[in-house]
Amino acid sequence: MAQRVIVDPVTRIEGHARIVVDVDGGDQVTDAHLQVLEIRGFEKLLERMELFKMPQVTGRLCGVCPAAHHLASVTAIENGLGIAVPTDARLLRDLLYAGHMLHSHGLSTFVLLGPDLLLGLDSEPDVRNVFGLLKLAPELAKKALRLRTIGQRIVEIVGGRGVHPVTAVPGGMAARPDAEKLKMIAGWGTEAMGLLDELGPVARARLALMDEITETLLLPYHSLSLSKNGVHSFLEGDVVVTDALGIRERVFPIAKYYEHLVEHVMRGSYMKSVRLRGTPEKRYFVGALARLNNNYAISTPKANQMLKEFQAKGRPRLSALDYVEARLVEMVHAAERVAEIAGGALTGGPIRVPVEPREGRYIGLVEAPRGILVHDYTADADGRLTDANLIVATQNNYDAIDNSIGSLAKLLMPKKNDNLLMNGIEFAMRCFDPCLACATHAAGQMPMEVQIRRDGELVRTIRKGMER
Amino acid sequence: MKARLSTEWLSGCSGCHVAVVDLHEKLLGLVEDVDFVRATVLMDEKHYPDADIGIVEGAIRSEHDRHALLEMRKSVKTLVAFGSCAVYGGPSGLGWLHGKAEVIEKVYGSGPTNAGGERPDASAPVLEESVVPIDEVVPVDFYLPGCPPHPYFIAAGLRALLGASGPPLSDQTVCAECTRQMRKVSGVSLKRGAVTALDPSMCFLSQGVVCMGSVSLNRCQAPCPAVGIACTGCCGPSLSIVTEPHLDMRTMLARRMSMLCGIAEAEVREYIERDAKTFYAYAVASPVMYKKPTVELREWAGEPAGSGPASAQR
């Protein structure tokens, strides 16, 4: 006899979704599955739009990681045209992206996951959120919000807007911040490092108490990420895959992504899962954890030291909980990059080269905060899209998310505490910082209803707030 | 008593919710004045508690969205359509140009990475045939367009709803806050597909680049032209276009551009019509736009006349 638990909607994740847990007659969990309930269908929406305006409109796939779409898009166009942008344009994009990482990772780590880490998985839903955190630990919560603010303000200045930045154009950047603003940004880089020095240890101390969950969330999958000859990179390089033992499985250039990746429809869901082609197909995860597993160095000193410490505890690291620590390392890297670029790396040289659209295929692949993001356009001679294919980060983690939800549900189901079970399942998801708005190229919010089913029949539904 | 605030997120990108968090320090002040009783991105509340103010991001794409919106309307006293998707359909509303089947076919059909032959099963929520803004489903009390609305306008709007005094929300276009100079220039050609121009201080229209600032409502503080990017109209049409059925963006832009740089009106108009999907992207699903007597969005955007779902509905 199998039974099924459904969690709907999942809050504190960016997107609409529901979770289904199958159990047998003895209440043992047999399977767990995330279902994404929305789709906008951007592949269709983008058809017949102007190629050179893609960087402006594709940010609208996602309000949490618009900078990733913005840069994936502009990179795709430049790859297709075969042009390189001037040094300062590249540095300004790196600066914009470092700000974006502080915003996105800061939001995920401290605002969304922070309440779970600090208040515990079994705390009351009423207080287990950023507002509760503001009441219970106001100084810490304010520092966390400040860190995200710094990141988003950098995006606003360098990208022109906080949500949906606009300054990256085919050929380079449309504008550069003046010296006064750069000085301010450099100061923020230093301030962010200070905040991370305070917030990082708090998060690490909590993680250290979670051995059982770390163990439970081990992923038997490959790590897939960009790598620039072994060095950590968000925007350039080849795609590297290593297996669960740390052995390189394959490397491929971004323009050949479609020869290596294949998308599958998943039960009851509008989000597709992505796997590595081959016989059999292989499953993998992406994001901060994969990036740290696949690279031996980071270009800034403090983050590089943290990478060594991260890898000293095992390489590859394979627990979904390890994502949290991996994001801390990347935030330090981002803060260092901010100080470095705004503090003097810019040359004052040109920021744009003139370019014209033409017929062709345009493929871009960058590391969004959550993992690799692909924009693939085909344009006609008038510079209009005739076709588009998109793979967003969270799709790549679909199998890993299902695996983690199932693992944690197995651990928590016997404790017979619905509040703990629900939030545990959501917590497993939140480790991946899933962004379901992106993932369906869609919409929505966190699903959160847990449906328990036996033999496919709904036995029981747990909803947030039912216990009150 | 603190005012109770509830938020909901339908078919959109969550950017409007992020814009609320982008109130930054002001958010801490807001938390002093209001109780967030529901904000699914930030807290674990799955139900629809009663609230004074409800803000809704996103358009209606699925039956799930419609249901959530109806629940929201029942639970709040004042409902705000928050952001261009809720107000006009926004980018989500581009789905209005395509039937549900077309979208599904494109996403799961012949793409280079699709396994092939797989489609979502019947247990996924049912998509509606088309996409509509939220006031096609429930009465809306206030509208705050923007993609997303700038935090300045979010703060001003909330302040007004909470009964505090403050400057009224402006009804001006993006041009009102743009510092570029309009100049009469001759010998300029139409720069199709361009988003930027060489002179950082001259109006884009004077430089042959179609900028939508003069026909778009300012709910953004004109950040794009300030960093060298022509306005794409993400806050939706100006109030005169919203309220006057005979006014339309393409004719107004064509006339203004023709006066400034001598490009023939017809050439500009033809370009905007041909690229209607780009230029009308943020308001295509709104009756404010598609009911205008001379506007033929579906034909311009390349769908065969009468093929879309909405033509059957309306």
Interface residues (C-beta under 8 A of the other chain):
Chain A: D8 P9 T11 R12 I13 E14 G15 H16 Q35 L37 E38 I39 R40 G41 E43 K44 L45 E47 R48 M49 E50 L51 F52 K53 P55 Q56 V57 R60 L61 C62 G63 V64 P66 L107 V111 L112 P125 R128 N129 V130 F131 L134 K142 L145 R148 T149 Q152 R153 E156 G159 G160 R161 G162 V163 H164 V166 T167 V169 A174 A175 Y257 Y258 L261 V262 E263 H264 V265 R267 G268 S269 Y270 K272 V274 R352 P357 D376 D382 G383 R384 N389 I391 N423 E426 A437 H441 A442 A443 G444 Q445 M446 M448 E449 R463 K464 G465
Chain B: E8 W9 L10 S11 G12 C13 S14 G15 C16 H17 V18 A19 V21 D22 H24 E25 L27 L28 V31 F36 T40 V41 L42 M43 D44 E45 K46 H47 G58 R61 S62 H64 D65 G90 P91 S92 L94 G95 H98 E102 V103 I104 K106 V107 Y108 G111 P112 T113 N114 A115 E118 R119 P120 D121 S123 A124 P125 L127 C147 P148 P151 R192 G193 A194 V195 T196 P200 C220 P223 C224 A226 V227 G228 I229 T232 C234 D275 K277 T278 A281 A301 G302
